[in-house]
Structures are given as C-alpha cells and as structure tokens.
Amino acid sequence: MALIGMRDVCWGFDEAPLLENVTFQIAKGERVCLVGRNGVGKSSLLKLLGGDIHPDSGEIWRRQGISMASLEQDVPAGFDGTIFDGVAEGLGETGRALAEHSRICREIDGGEKPELAKRRDDLQHMLDTCDGWELQTRIENTLSRTGLDPAKRFADLSAGMKRRTLFARALAGKPDLLLLDEPTNHLDIDTIIWMEEFIQRHVTTLLFVTHVR
C-alpha cells in the first residue's frame, strides 16, 4: 500500500514552474533515490512532501497516520547542548521535556538548587504520564546503534558527526518514511559507507535526493 504521493503537482515561480505536473507515489518498503543537478527542485519536492510548503496546483496525499522524518542539508548553528539534547529536542513536546530534564539534572548535579529542583520534579511528573521514559530509551538505543556518545557537546563535533547526530534524530522518531536531503554532505568516505550500510540494515522506506550519482 502506498504511503504518500503526488498527482499533477506544480510549484515554482511565476511563469516558469520549478516542478511541473509531478505524479508519483512511494509504497512501504521502497527505497527511492532522486538524482538531479543543483537548483532543479529536489529540496523543494521534499518540502512539499513534508508539508513545509504547498503546491500551486495538484494534490499531495498521505496515508492516514503516516509519520515522516527528514534530514535537512544544513546543520543548525548555535546549539550548545549535548548529543542527547539535540536528538531529543527534535521529537516534539515530550522530547523537549526530556532534553530540559537532562540539562537540569546536569546543572544541579552535586548540589540542590530549589527552583531547578522543582522544575525537574515537574518535568519528571510530566514524563511519567506521557511515556517519556520510553522515548528516552528509544533515543538511547538509537544513539547506541549510530555510535554516538549522548554526553558529548554538539558544538564540539566535527561537521560529519553533527550530520550523524541529525540522522539519529530522524531515526529516533521511528518514521514510516525517511526523507534525506543530500545526506552525504560534509561526510568523509568512511562515514558515507557507514550510513549506507546502516540504511540497508535498519531503514525500510526512504526517499533521498542527491546531485552525486
């Protein structure tokens, strides 16, 4: 059964649409690669599928309840948390609560600070009631499988390891469909080989775009 698709989708600028009459669908278990030159609309197509932008005409349909995750081209600047924090913060309200709980626990380690302790306890109660600890276990398992140290600061990582962290964040959401935008950018050959082998073992359905055949 198809997970997502487009019917006669057009999107672009004025009289020269970047995407014109695009029709396709992706079924569960398919691994699809879209190869094209820079500037031809590959990233725009992913944004259309993810709902970040909307078509000028045509239809985009998604199976009810489908979950998607994406790996964007750009690595975020200015983030000062740990790898665990960076992965957790990309997983909705519960993930953000986990990241904040983790930061507070690190800050008050070795000595109680009443205001922070109260906030920690409030977050702990929230996580108790919304399966937050199950999400924490999922994040930790994903970091283990991707070979990442949850305690390392994101800002101290190489460009390739930052990309690996963002890749782990996408995986931790257990998406039905994984969208990868130029996933090998900033990666050395060894990391590219690692990512390829990881995807072959662990990712069922994906669409990735690249200009490198």
Buried (B, 14 or more C-beta within 10 A) or exposed (E): EEBBBBBEBBBBEEEEBBBBEBEBEBEEEBBEEBEEEEEBBBBBBBBBBBEEEEBBEBEBEBEEEEEBBBBBBEBEEEBEBBBBBBBBBBBEEBBBBBBBBBBBBEEBEEEEEEEBEEBBEEBBEBBEEEEBEEBBEBBBEBBEBBEBEBEBEBEEBEEBBBBBBBBBBBBBBEBBBBBBBBBBBBBEEEBBEBBEEBBEEEBEBBBBBBEEE
